[in-house]
Amino acid sequence: MTKCRKYSKRIAFAATVAAGGLLLAGCGGSDSKPKAAAATAAAADFNDADVMFAQMMIPHHQQALEMAELADGRASDPEITSMAGAIEKAQDPEIRTMTSWLKGWGKPVSASGMDHGMSGMSGMMSAQDMTRLKAAKGTAFDRKFAELMIGHHEGAVAMARTEQKDGRDAGAVAMAGDVVTAQSAEVARLRTILNRL
């Protein structure tokens, strides 16, 4: 009988522990909501500066790609050709990244009322500038490309510095830092090329 009582007590204890575990699991369900909310908040940790940075930098990068593509068959200086290739390699993936951010944030890829030659977008070339660049060849193209890309890059650096100062999204702020570093270095290199052409 003693063994039966001990066995019964063990079963009762196990049942109590199991019931307690179920009760705690039920209570734990309420903890899962704050965790989910925190995860959602982390994913949505961006502000208007981040959105504006991506929406403006995408067409800015797209124009830089258009300019870089013109070097093929027009540029005569190997450094200009090399820089054009480097610009394409760096900026195309950044466009894809910024596009994915905007989609993830539930924001349009293009800001309303923004067009390719918008004067308010720092460093953007006018349609006339682009037409002149397309028409140039050889050293004339090299000089024009360097001159226009210096202004274009300086505009990108200015926008990136604003994002570094005002942005909240860690990825966007990090990309802004990359833009400042890479494009400032390219501006210095383009100035050197321009001085010897």
N, C-alpha and C positions, 0 to 999 in steps of 0.2 A: 504493500500500500504506500509505503514511504517513497519507493521509486516512482509509483504512479503519480503521487502528489508533486514530486520534484519535476517530473516530465510535464505535468499539467501547468505548473508554474512557468516552466520554460516556454511552453506554447503561448501562454497568456502574455508573457514578457515580449516574445517575438511579435505577437499580434499588436501589442501596444506600440512597439518600436516602428512597425510597419505603418500603423495608423498615423503615428506622429510624423513619419517621413512623408506620407501622403499629404498631411496637413501643411507641413513646411513647403512641400512642392507647390501646393495650391497658393500659399502665401508668396512663394517665389515668383509666381506668375505676375504679381503686381510689380515686382522688381524688373521684369523683362520690359515693361512699357517704358520706364525712364531710360533704360539702356538703348532701346530702339529709337527713342526720341533724341537721345544724345548723338547716336550715329547719324540720324537724319540731319541734326543741327550741324554736325561736323561736315557733312557732305555739302550743306548749303551755306558754308561759312565764306561768303563772298559779299562784295558790296558794289555800288554803282561804278566806282573807279575801276574795279576789275573788269566789269562788263564793257565799259567804254574803252579800256585798253585793248581788249580782244577785238571788239567791233571795229576799232580804228586801225589796229595793227594788221589785221587780215588784208584789207585792200592796200595798205601801205606795202606790205610784203609782196602782194600780188603784182604791184607795179614794179617793184625791184626785180621780180622774176622776169617780167616782160622786158625790162631794160637789159638784164643779163642774157636773155635769149637772143637779143639783137647782136651780141658780140660775135656769134658764129657767122663767119663769112664777111664780117665788117671790120673787126678789130685787127690791127697789125702788130700790136705790142703783146708779147707773150704774157707779161704780168697782168695786163687787162683781161686777157683770155682766162688766165688762171683765177683771177678774182671773180670774174663772172661765174665760173664753175663753182667756186666756193660759196658764192651768194645763193646759187640755186640749191646746192647741197644743204645749206643751213636753214634757209627760210621756208622751203617747201614743207618739211616736217613740222615746223613751228605753226604754219597755217593749219595743218591737220589737227594739231594739238589744241590750238585756240578754238577751232570750230567745234571740237568735241567738248570743250569746257562750256561754251555757250549753249550747246544742246543739253548738256547735263544740268545747267543752271535754269533751263527753260526760257532762254532768251534768244531773240532772233540773231542770226549770224550777221546781218547788216542792220545798222542803226537806221531808223526812218529818216528819210530826207538826205541820206549820205550818198554822194556819187563819187566816181573815181577821181574827178579833178577838184574835189571840194577844197576851196581855198583855206578853210579853217583847219585842214589836216596838215600838220607841220611837215614840210619837206616834200609834199607831193608835187610831181611834175605836171605842168599843164599839157593839154592836148598838143599845143604848138611845140612845146619842148620835145615831146615824144616824136612828133613828125620830123623835126630837125634831126633828132638822133637817128631815126630810121634812114634818113637821106644821106647821112654821113658815112664815109668809108676811110679805112687806113688811119693815118695819124689824126685826121680831123675827127674821126669817130672816137679814137682813144681819148683825145682831149675832152671832147664833149661828154663822153661817158664818165670820165673821172670827175669833171666839174659837176655834172648833174647828180652823180651818186654821192658825192661829198655832201651836197645839200640834202639829199634824200636821207642819208644816214644820220646827219645831224638832227633832222626832224624826228627820226625814230628814237634816237638817244633822248631827246627832250621828252617824248611821250613815255619812254621807259622810266625816266627819272621821276615823272609824275606818279607812275604806278608804284614805284619803290616807296614813295612818300605817302601815298594815299590808299594803296590797295590793301586788301585783307587776305585774299586767297594766296596760300603759300606757294603754289605752283606758278601762279601768274607773277607774283613778286620775284620769284627765282628766275623766271624767263626774262623778266625786265632787266634783272642784273646781268644775265647773259648777253642781252641785246646791247646794254651799255658797254660791257667789256669788249665784245667782238666787233661791234660797229665803230667804236671809238678807235680801235686798233686799225680797222680798215680805212677809216678816214685819214689817219696818219700815213698809211701806206699809199693811199691814193694821192695825197699831197706830194709825197716824194716822187711818185711816177709823173705827176703833172709838172713838177719842176724840171724834170729832165726831158720831157717831150718837146 
